[in-house]
Amino acid sequence: MEQLRELSKNNTVQNKIKELASLALEVAAEWGKLKRNYSSTMAESDMTAQKWKEEGDKEFNRRNWSEAISHYTKAIELATDDTEKGLYYDKRAATYFELRDYDKTIEDCDSAMLKIFHNVSITLFRRFLALIELEKFEEAFEKNQDEKIISSCSNDILPEHIVAQFREILDKHIKKRVSQMKNLALNVNADEEKRENAIIILLRLVRWKTDAYKIFIKELEENDEVICSAIRIVGESCNKGNVSRTKSTMINVVLPWCLEMINSPYTEKVNASQYCLQSILNTCCGKNDEPDSIPDEALCKKHKKVIDKILSCLLDKIENETTTSIARDALIEFITRNIHYTALHWAKLLIEFGGLQKLMEVRAIVAMTTLTLGPFHVANAIITQDGFDYKIFYFLEEREDDLLIKQVICEFIYAIVTKYDEYNTFISQSITTLGILCYTEDLDNFEDLDNSENLNNSEDLHNSENLKDAIRVQAFVDICKMTKFKKLKKNMLAIFIFYKEQWVKSWLKVCRQFLINPQRDMKKWAVEGLSYLTFDLNVKNKLIEDQRAIRAIIEFAKTENQSILYQVDILLVNLCSAYDKEDLIPKMEMFVNYFDVKNQILAEDNYVGERLRVLAEAGVTSALVSLAKTGSEAKNSKELIARVFNAICSQPDLRKIVVQEGGTETLLSLALNGTNIGKTDATRALVYLALTPEIAFPDQIIMEVVRTITNNLLNPECSVNERCDALTALCNLSSVNDSMREHIFRTECEKIEQCMRDDNDMLKRTYIQLINNLVLSHEVAIQFVEQRSDHLFDLMNWSVKDDTDDHTKKALAKTLATLTAAGKETCEKLLGWDLWPTFLPFLLNNPDDELQHKGTEIALNMMQNAKDVAAKLIKTDTIIKRVRELSDDTVQNKEIKELASHILEATAEWDKLKRDIERNGSSQSTDNIEHSIKKIKRE
């Protein structure tokens, strides 16, 4: 073979011989290949299914997916035992999953489960994930496959590390799908059918992870339009659904979600939820939306357990202390609408439960509450009926153990107190009842706030105890609201000692309990109760230590949209101690006076800075932005929000947070609208932001900030401190660039100059500091001398007076140095004043080095800029004489000495040029002379 290779490459042999040698080599190679294939085939014939599986495992571990599939396929072909073959199918399914070939993954998983047993955990899990990836959600959840996987994990069928791995992978896939479905479900412009499918699938997916469910619900709650649309879509889906196929989803997922959504203060959301509930019931009993539709008795019998469960859930929700008034009314109306259907058997069940009479009584009081909140004449007609107050309170006495009746009567009293500003008999009778409901029999047994961290979410708290606490808070809030009636002061003080320590402690504990529990709708009562309690200094310091409570307050402010937000404003004002020391909070004056709270407001507050920091870091700025948009009590609410903003911004280290969370735009809005106090506080907050060098306002906002500050804080009625801060803020803003300096001078100069009319040195000095910054712009310097020359003359005249402080003199000298450096025009204008021969020597002869330095700098600027100006200076003997003295070697200040030397050099140059002109009879242009002189530059 070696000789043949040499012949095929040797160029000295004949071509024919070379061709024959090459052909012989090709034949030999072919025979070698056939031999190797034969050997390989003989070797493969010796391979068993188990050996092919082992080879496949090696390739799988090397991530050689194609080779692994080939080996597993051969193992499947050779396997004779079904269990063995099922294992090989499972191996190949895992490989297809890694290749993202999910269809083949599912095929092999099905084959594996047929060969082994029905619900092998690993195979079932892999099949489930492949279906999720293919978005075949219905098939994935068919026959509760998800619950089987969870069960297999929880029953320790799988090793612990495999279970942990499964859960990690499952979390990843579920989160991904939740995100995809959420985006589709919340897209109001998407196809209705796709949204319907996305919402149903999403509700099923989030069962896997409670945090995903909370995220979903929270995002929906932020947009009422979207959530109402989502509820209706779910309702439509229930109408279309096959109860046998969707029963588990409707009862275990949709029904609880719907009952959660109905617990809302918004009529539109309640109506949508009510429709969804009716859709669920219709699906189970065979009804439809037609007016004459009636339940199918056979279907009702078949789905009796489901229908009974629906009624049971409704009754539980009605009696639950967390249920809002409007939601309770809607649920009672829903039962009333469907109870007459014999096939449902709801009337019989209500009698058996003993709930029918209670529903009628509760409904009557709820109806009165609803009517009371309507037109005034309707409320007046109800409570002024002869004997009405006696009937209500006698009824309450007869049902003293019925907590639900007590709660709805508290809500009714609240509605009356809210509606009426004038004292009446019903209100007079109510105060005694509220005192009884508010009283806590076991004050000594109340746990301290620090030791009740887990109490609020504990299942050991029975519903009746929760309801007692709810009534206690509602009665407490009612009493606080009644302080607006002066005639009740004696009665109220007799039953309600606000500053009795144990009462405050118990109410704080109960309010906090309802505030932090996300499953309760008592938050509005808790917030309103805290808005009164936090006038107490100890309470606000105690509450600020509770991070969960603070977060709950801030989240409540961001998401709610009702009149209670005014109470949130008050609560935040209290926590920040953002009080106006002279004017009390609107609508709270009588409460403050009743219980001598004013001393608490005016008391020294050593921890206010810490409370402000906690609130800012918890996101209070975002809450204030939301409150400013949704506050229903427009001007008063905006004033309180501005007060809180001002308090937060008073802390330098918190200002950046305010800007980052969008507070600037809200402050601008508050500074333009609201009460005078509110506009001033908002503007002061903007000034604080502008005083912070590291804070940069966006270009489109900075102009508005300037205009707002000058309009609101540079008025004569504002305090000196306010105007000084405003001028300093403008000084900082003018440091941005020349365009900003020109804008401030052009648009705000008149308002700024008003500050000079006030006989206050600090104000004048701050004004001159602002002018110093403005004239750094060459354009402003020229315009200032041209347009405001009289004003500048007055400033110079004032600065040389003996009673003017040194700080002001130095500030003005700095301004003049900048103006003279601006060019020929300004120098000629300045030197034309009679005051100038007095002012410049005043600076040059001043014993203060800083004033001397500015004097020499001004003189040099004027000498260098124009011939006429230089000539006048040279003729002023007192100035030149003083300059020579300052250039002497005995002068210790080197900078002053050098400047004086440069002035003398410039003087000599001017004299020389003048003599040349006179001797030669020529007239060198002034421009050339000036150009020569300007070559003399100070270092």
SULMOGI-V205890 format. One record per residue. N is the residue number from 1. RES is the residue in one small letter. SS is DSSP state (H for helix, E for strand, - for the rest). PSI is psi in whole degrees, -180 to 180 (none if undefined). OMEGA is omega in whole degrees, 0 to 359 (none if undefined). Layout:
n res ss psi omega
N RES SS PSI OMEGA
N RES SS PSI OMEGA
//
This chain:
n res ss psi omega
1 m - -35 180
2 e H -39 179
3 q H -39 179
4 l H -40 179
5 r H -41 179
6 e H -42 178
7 l H -38 182
8 s H -19 182
9 k H -14 186
10 n - 119 182
11 n - -8 182
12 t - -16 181
13 v - 166 180
14 q - 150 181
15 n H -37 182
16 k H -42 180
17 i H -42 179
18 k H -42 180
19 e H -42 180
20 l H -40 179
21 a H -42 179
22 s H -41 180
23 l H -40 179
24 a H -40 178
25 l H -40 179
26 e H -43 179
27 v H -40 180
28 a H -40 179
29 a H -42 179
30 e H -45 178
31 w H -38 178
32 g H -40 179
33 k H -44 179
34 l H -38 181
35 k H -42 181
36 r H -41 179
37 n H -41 180
38 y H -42 180
39 s H -40 180
40 s H -43 180
41 t H -42 179
42 m H -35 179
43 a H -42 181
44 e H -32 180
45 s - -20 178
46 d - -10 183
47 m - 136 175
48 t - 169 177
49 a H -41 181
50 q H -40 180
51 k H -39 176
52 w H -39 178
53 k H -41 180
54 e H -40 176
55 e H -40 177
56 g H -39 178
57 d H -40 179
58 k H -46 181
59 e H -35 178
60 f H -45 180
61 n H -27 176
62 r - -1 181
63 r - 25 173
64 n - 82 192
65 w H -43 183
66 s H -46 179
67 e H -39 180
68 a H -43 179
69 i H -42 180
70 s H -44 181
71 h H -42 179
72 y H -35 178
73 t H -43 178
74 k H -35 177
75 a H -41 179
76 i H -42 182
77 e H -33 183
78 l H -20 185
79 a - 141 179
80 t - -27 181
81 d - 133 183
82 d H -42 180
83 t H -43 178
84 e H -44 180
85 k H -38 179
86 g H -38 178
87 l H -38 180
88 y H -38 174
89 y H -42 181
90 d H -40 177
91 k H -44 181
92 r H -34 177
93 a H -41 179
94 a H -37 180
95 t H -44 177
96 y H -36 179
97 f H -40 178
98 e H -31 178
99 l - -1 182
100 r - 25 173
101 d - 82 190
102 y H -28 177
103 d H -48 179
104 k H -30 175
105 t H -46 181
106 i H -41 179
107 e H -48 181
108 d H -35 176
109 c H -44 178
110 d H -44 179
111 s H -40 180
112 a H -43 182
113 m H -31 176
114 l H -37 184
115 k H -30 185
116 i - -88 174
117 f - 167 198
118 h - -39 189
119 n - 44 175
120 v - 129 195
121 s H -49 185
122 i H -45 181
123 t H -44 180
124 l H -41 180
125 f H -44 181
126 r H -40 178
127 r H -41 180
128 f H -46 180
129 l H -38 179
130 a H -40 178
131 l H -39 177
132 i H -43 180
133 e H -34 179
134 l - 2 180
135 e - 28 174
136 k - 68 189
137 f H -42 181
138 e H -44 179
139 e H -35 180
140 a H -39 183
141 f H 2 181
142 e H 138 179
143 k H 34 175
144 n H 42 180
145 q H -36 180
146 d H -40 180
147 e H -32 177
148 k H -40 179
149 i H -46 178
150 i H -43 180
151 s H -43 181
152 s H -34 178
153 c H -44 186
154 s H -25 181
155 n - 13 177
156 d - 27 175
157 i - -35 180
158 l - 154 175
159 p - 152 186
160 e H -42 182
161 h H -30 177
162 i H -41 178
163 v H -45 180
164 a H -40 179
165 q H -44 179
166 f H -46 183
167 r H -38 178
168 e H -46 179
169 i H -42 181
170 l H -43 177
171 d H -45 181
172 k H -49 183
173 h H -40 181
174 i H -44 179
175 k H -41 180
176 k H -46 181
177 r H -36 177
178 v H -44 180
179 s H -44 181
180 q H -48 182
181 m H -36 179
182 k H -46 180
183 n H -39 179
184 l H -42 183
185 a H -35 183
186 l - -2 181
187 n - 100 184
188 v - -15 181
189 n - -4 182
190 a - 165 178
191 d - 134 185
192 e H -42 181
193 e H -40 179
194 k H -39 177
195 r H -41 179
196 e H -49 180
197 n H -40 181
198 a H -42 182
199 i H -44 179
200 i H -47 179
201 i H -41 181
202 l H -44 179
203 l H -32 178
204 r H -38 181
205 l H -41 186
206 v H -10 174
207 r H -25 181
208 w H -32 185
209 k - 119 181
210 t H -33 180
211 d H -34 176
212 a H -39 179
213 y H -43 181
214 k H -40 178
215 i H -44 180
216 f H -49 181
217 i H -41 181
218 k H -43 181
219 e H -37 178
220 l H -41 183
221 e H -22 181
222 e - -10 180
223 n - 101 184
224 d H -36 180
225 e H -43 181
226 v H -45 184
227 i H -38 178
228 c H -41 177
229 s H -42 180
230 a H -43 180
231 i H -43 180
232 r H -39 179
233 i H -42 177
234 v H -41 178
235 g H -44 177
236 e H -40 179
237 s H -40 178
238 c H -36 178
239 n H -36 182
240 k H -20 193
241 g - 156 172
242 n - 118 187
243 v H -34 180
244 s H -36 183
245 r H -33 187
246 t H 9 184
247 k H -47 182
248 s H -43 180
249 t H -45 182
250 m H -44 185
251 i H -41 186
252 n H -22 184
253 v H -58 188
254 v H -44 182
255 l H -50 177
256 p H -40 179
257 w H -44 181
258 c H -42 178
259 l H -30 175
260 e H -41 181
261 m H -30 182
262 i H -21 182
263 n - 70 187
264 s - 153 175
265 p - -2 186
266 y - 124 185
267 t H -42 183
268 e H -41 180
269 k H -39 178
270 v H -44 180
271 n H -41 179
272 a H -40 180
273 s H -39 178
274 q H -41 177
275 y H -41 180
276 c H -41 177
277 l H -42 179
278 q H -36 178
279 s H -42 178
280 i H -46 180
281 l H -42 180
282 n H -40 180
283 t H -39 183
284 c H -32 186
285 c H -1 175
286 g - 8 177
287 k - 167 170
288 n - -170 186
289 d - -2 180
290 e - 145 184
291 p - -35 183
292 d - 10 182
293 s - 138 178
294 i - 157 181
295 p - 150 175
296 d - 118 186
297 e H -37 180
298 a H -43 178
299 l H -39 179
300 c H -39 179
301 k H -41 181
302 k H -37 184
303 h - 31 185
304 k H -44 182
305 k H -39 180
306 v H -45 181
307 i H -42 177
308 d H -38 179
309 k H -37 178
310 i H -47 180
311 l H -42 180
312 s H -43 178
313 c H -39 180
314 l H -45 180
315 l H -40 177
316 d H -40 181
317 k H -38 180
318 i H -41 184
319 e H -7 181
320 n - 136 183
321 e - -15 182
322 t - -12 187
323 t - 132 179
324 t - 162 181
325 s H -46 183
326 i H -35 178
327 a H -42 179
328 r H -42 179
329 d H -42 180
330 a H -39 179
331 l H -41 177
332 i H -42 178
333 e H -37 179
334 f H -45 178
335 i H -43 180
336 t H -38 182
337 r H -29 186
338 n H -7 188
339 i - -25 185
340 h - -9 179
341 y - 115 183
342 t H -38 185
343 a H -26 182
344 l H -26 181
345 h - 23 182
346 w H -35 180
347 a H -43 179
348 k H -43 180
349 l H -40 180
350 l H -40 178
351 i H -43 179
352 e H -38 180
353 f H -14 183
354 g - 24 186
355 g - -9 186
356 l H -48 181
357 q H -41 180
358 k H -42 180
359 l H -40 181
360 m H -41 180
361 e H -47 180
362 v H -43 181
363 r H -37 180
364 a H -45 181
365 i H -40 177
366 v H -40 179
367 a H -40 178
368 m H -39 178
369 t H -45 179
370 t H -43 179
371 l H -38 181
372 t H -36 181
373 l - -5 178
374 g - -147 181
375 p - 149 185
376 f H -40 184
377 h H -27 177
378 v H -48 179
379 a H -42 181
380 n H -39 179
381 a H -32 182
382 i H -54 191
383 i H -10 179
384 t - 4 175
385 q - 143 179
386 d - 126 176
387 g - 4 183
388 f H -45 181
389 d H -38 179
390 y H -43 182
391 k H -44 182
392 i H -49 186
393 f H -26 172
394 y H -42 177
395 f H -41 179
396 l H -39 179
397 e H -40 179
398 e H -31 182
399 r - 42 187
400 e - -20 179
401 d - -2 182
402 d - 103 185
403 l H -36 181
404 l H -41 177
405 i H -42 178
406 k H -41 183
407 q H -46 183
408 v H -29 176
409 i H -37 174
410 c H -43 179
411 e H -36 179
412 f H -43 178
413 i H -41 178
414 y H -43 179
415 a H -40 180
416 i H -46 181
417 v H -38 179
418 t H -39 184
419 k H -38 189
420 y - 137 171
421 d - -10 180
422 e - 142 180
423 y - 141 174
424 n - 175 186
425 t H -42 181
426 f H -42 179
427 i H -39 179
428 s H -43 179
429 q H -28 185
430 s H -32 189
431 i H -37 179
432 t H -43 180
433 t H -45 180
434 l H -37 178
435 g H -39 178
436 i H -45 181
437 l H -31 184
438 c H -23 187
439 y - 139 179
440 t - 117 185
441 e - -33 185
442 d - 55 182
443 l H -40 184
444 d H -18 182
445 n H -2 180
446 f - 132 179
447 e - 149 176
448 d - 150 182
449 l H -38 182
450 d H -28 186
451 n H 12 182
452 s - 31 184
453 e - -41 185
454 n - -3 184
455 l - -35 191
456 n - -30 181
457 n - 7 184
458 s - 138 177
459 e - -14 180
460 d - -19 176
461 l - 109 182
462 h - 152 182
463 n H -38 181
464 s H -37 177
465 e H -40 177
466 n H -42 182
467 l H -36 176
468 k H -44 178
469 d H -39 179
470 a H -44 179
471 i H -39 180
472 r H -46 180
473 v H -44 181
474 q H -42 179
475 a H -39 178
476 f H -45 180
477 v H -41 179
478 d H -44 180
479 i H -44 179
480 c H -42 180
481 k H -26 182
482 m H -5 179
483 t H -13 179
484 k H -12 179
485 f - 107 186
486 k H -33 185
487 k H -15 184
488 l H -1 188
489 k H -46 182
490 k H -46 180
491 n H -42 185
492 m H -43 181
493 l H -25 180
494 a H -30 185
495 i H -8 190
496 f - 93 179
497 i - 98 190
498 f - -38 186
499 y - 25 171
500 k - 118 195
501 e H -45 185
502 q H -29 177
503 w H -48 180
504 v H -43 181
505 k H -43 182
506 s H -42 180
507 w H -38 177
508 l H -43 180
509 k H -45 182
510 v H -43 178
511 c H -43 179
512 r H -37 180
513 q H -46 181
514 f H -25 183
515 l H -41 189
516 i H -8 182
517 n - 114 185
518 p - -16 182
519 q - -1 183
520 r - 144 177
521 d - 29 177
522 m - 10 185
523 k H -38 184
524 k H -36 177
525 w H -39 179
526 a H -45 180
527 v H -43 181
528 e H -40 177
529 g H -43 180
530 l H -28 179
531 s H -25 174
532 y H -44 184
533 l H -35 186
534 t - 5 166
535 f - -23 177
536 d - 127 184
537 l H -40 180
538 n H -36 180
539 v H -46 182
540 k H -36 177
541 n H -34 177
542 k H -43 183
543 l H -38 184
544 i H -20 178
545 e - -15 184
546 d - 97 184
547 q H -39 180
548 r H -41 180
549 a H -42 180
550 i H -44 178
551 r H -39 180
552 a H -41 178
553 i H -45 183
554 i H -41 178
555 e H -38 177
556 f H -43 180
557 a H -32 182
558 k H -34 193
559 t H -24 184
560 e - 162 182
561 n - 71 184
562 q - 176 185
563 s - -22 181
564 i - -16 181
565 l H -25 175
566 y H -37 178
567 q H -32 174
568 v H -43 178
569 d H -47 181
570 i H -42 179
571 l H -45 180
572 l H -38 176
573 v H -44 179
574 n H -46 181
575 l H -33 180
576 c H -4 187
577 s - 42 184
578 a - 57 183
579 y - 147 166
580 d - 122 189
581 k - -18 181
582 e - -41 182
583 d - 127 178
584 l - 166 181
585 i - 132 178
586 p - 140 177
587 k - -1 180
588 m - 4 185
589 e H -45 185
590 m H -38 178
591 f H -45 181
592 v H -42 181
593 n H -37 181
594 y H -48 189
595 f - 23 174
596 d - 46 182
597 v - -17 186
598 k H -36 178
599 n H -35 177
600 q H -39 181
601 i H -39 184
602 l H -6 183
603 a - 154 178
604 e - 130 185
605 d - 100 186
606 n - -12 186
607 y - 11 183
608 v H -37 179
609 g H -42 179
610 e H -41 179
611 r H -40 178
612 l H -41 180
613 r H -45 180
614 v H -45 181
615 l H -43 181
616 a H -44 181
617 e H -22 178
618 a - -4 176
619 g - 29 183
620 v H -28 179
621 t H -45 178
622 s H -39 178
623 a H -42 180
624 l H -38 177
625 v H -44 178
626 s H -43 180
627 l H -40 181
628 a H -29 180
629 k H -30 189
630 t H -7 183
631 g - 127 185
632 s - -27 181
633 e - 74 198
634 a H -73 190
635 k H -47 181
636 n H -41 180
637 s H -44 180
638 k H -36 179
639 e H -44 181
640 l H -40 179
641 i H -42 179
642 a H -37 178
643 r H -44 180
644 v H -44 177
645 f H -46 182
646 n H -40 179
647 a H -44 180
648 i H -46 184
649 c H -15 178
650 s - -16 179
651 q - 112 186
652 p H -38 185
653 d H -5 180
654 l H -8 187
655 r H -37 181
656 k H -37 178
657 i H -42 180
658 v H -44 181
659 v H -44 183
660 q H -31 183
661 e - 17 172
662 g - 23 183
663 g H -25 185
664 t H -49 182
665 e H -41 180
666 t H -41 179
667 l H -39 176
668 l H -43 179
669 s H -43 180
670 l H -32 180
671 a H -17 181
672 l H -23 186
673 n - 143 176
674 g - -165 179
675 t - 166 178
676 n H -40 178
677 i H -44 181
678 g H -44 180
679 k H -38 179
680 t H -45 180
681 d H -41 179
682 a H -40 180
683 t H -39 177
684 r H -37 177
685 a H -39 176
686 l H -38 178
687 v H -43 177
688 y H -43 179
689 l H -41 181
690 a H -21 180
691 l - -8 184
692 t - 111 187
693 p - -36 185
694 e - -6 180
695 i - 126 179
696 a - 125 178
697 f - 146 174
698 p - 152 184
699 d H -39 185
700 q H -10 183
701 i H -31 190
702 i H -36 179
703 m H -41 179
704 e H -37 178
705 v H -45 179
706 v H -49 183
707 r H -41 181
708 t H -43 180
709 i H -46 182
710 t H -38 182
711 n H -38 189
712 n H -23 187
713 l H 0 177
714 l - 26 177
715 n - 150 182
716 p - -29 182
717 e - -13 177
718 c - 155 181
719 s - 163 178
720 v H -42 180
721 n H -40 179
722 e H -43 181
723 r H -36 177
724 c H -44 178
725 d H -40 180
726 a H -44 179
727 l H -41 178
728 t H -40 178
729 a H -42 177
730 l H -35 177
731 c H -44 178
732 n H -42 181
733 l H -34 180
734 s H -13 179
735 s - -7 184
736 v - -54 180
737 n - 175 181
738 d H -34 180
739 s H -40 179
740 m H -38 178
741 r H -43 180
742 e H -38 179
743 h H -47 181
744 i H -44 181
745 f H -42 185
746 r H -39 188
747 t H -25 189
748 e H 7 187
749 c H -42 182
750 e H -45 181
751 k H -36 180
752 i H -41 183
753 e H -20 178
754 q H -27 181
755 c H -27 181
756 m H -18 181
757 r H -13 177
758 d - 130 184
759 d - 70 181
760 n - 120 186
761 d H -41 182
762 m H -40 179
763 l H -43 180
764 k H -42 180
765 r H -41 179
766 t H -36 177
767 y H -45 182
768 i H -34 177
769 q H -38 176
770 l H -44 178
771 i H -38 177
772 n H -44 182
773 n H -38 182
774 l H -42 185
775 v - 1 171
776 l - -22 172
777 s - 128 182
778 h H -41 181
779 e H -42 180
780 v H -41 180
781 a H -47 180
782 i H -49 183
783 q H -37 181
784 f H -45 180
785 v H -38 182
786 e H -44 188
787 q H -29 185
788 r - 35 185
789 s H -41 179
790 d H -41 180
791 h H -42 179
792 l H -39 177
793 f H -43 179
794 d H -38 179
795 l H -44 180
796 m H -42 180
797 n H -39 181
798 w H -33 185
799 s H -23 182
800 v - -1 179
801 k - 150 184
802 d - -32 185
803 d - 2 178
804 t - 132 185
805 d - 156 185
806 d H -35 181
807 h H -42 180
808 t H -42 179
809 k H -44 181
810 k H -39 180
811 a H -42 180
812 l H -39 178
813 a H -39 178
814 k H -39 178
815 t H -46 182
816 l H -34 176
817 a H -41 179
818 t H -41 181
819 l H -41 181
820 t H -23 177
821 a - -10 184
822 a - -23 178
823 g - -175 186
824 k H -43 185
825 e H -46 182
826 t H -38 180
827 c H -44 181
828 e H -38 180
829 k H -44 184
830 l H -40 184
831 l H -14 180
832 g - -9 181
833 w - 146 178
834 d - -25 184
835 l - -19 190
836 w H -45 179
837 p H -19 177
838 t H -41 187
839 f H -46 183
840 l H -45 175
841 p H -34 178
842 f H -40 180
843 l H -45 185
844 l H -29 182
845 n - -1 183
846 n - 137 180
847 p - -16 180
848 d - 124 183
849 d H -39 183
850 e H -41 179
851 l H -39 175
852 q H -43 181
853 h H -45 180
854 k H -36 178
855 g H -48 179
856 t H -36 179
857 e H -42 178
858 i H -45 181
859 a H -43 180
860 l H -42 178
861 n H -45 182
862 m H -37 179
863 m H -36 185
864 q H -17 192
865 n H -28 184
866 a - 143 182
867 k H -48 184
868 d H -39 180
869 v H -44 179
870 a H -42 181
871 a H -42 180
872 k H -40 179
873 l H -41 181
874 i H -36 181
875 k H -18 180
876 t - 96 187
877 d H -39 183
878 t H -35 181
879 i H -48 181
880 i H -38 179
881 k H -44 181
882 r H -34 179
883 v H -41 178
884 r H -39 179
885 e H -39 182
886 l H -18 179
887 s - -4 183
888 d - 153 181
889 d - -19 182
890 t - -13 179
891 v - 127 185
892 q - -31 182
893 n - 109 185
894 k H -37 182
895 e H -44 178
896 i H -42 180
897 k H -44 181
898 e H -43 179
899 l H -44 179
900 a H -39 178
901 s H -42 179
902 h H -37 178
903 i H -44 179
904 l H -39 177
905 e H -44 179
906 a H -38 179
907 t H -44 179
908 a H -40 180
909 e H -42 178
910 w H -43 179
911 d H -44 180
912 k H -47 180
913 l H -38 179
914 k H -44 180
915 r H -39 178
916 d H -42 181
917 i H -46 182
918 e H -39 183
919 r H -43 184
920 n H -13 180
921 g - 11 178
922 s - 162 180
923 s - 91 176
924 q - 139 183
925 s - 146 178
926 t H -38 181
927 d H -41 180
928 n H -40 178
929 i H -47 180
930 e H -38 178
931 h H -40 179
932 s H -43 182
933 i H -37 184
934 k - -6 175
935 k - -21 178
936 i - 106 182
937 k - 136 173
938 r - 151 181
939 e - none none
//
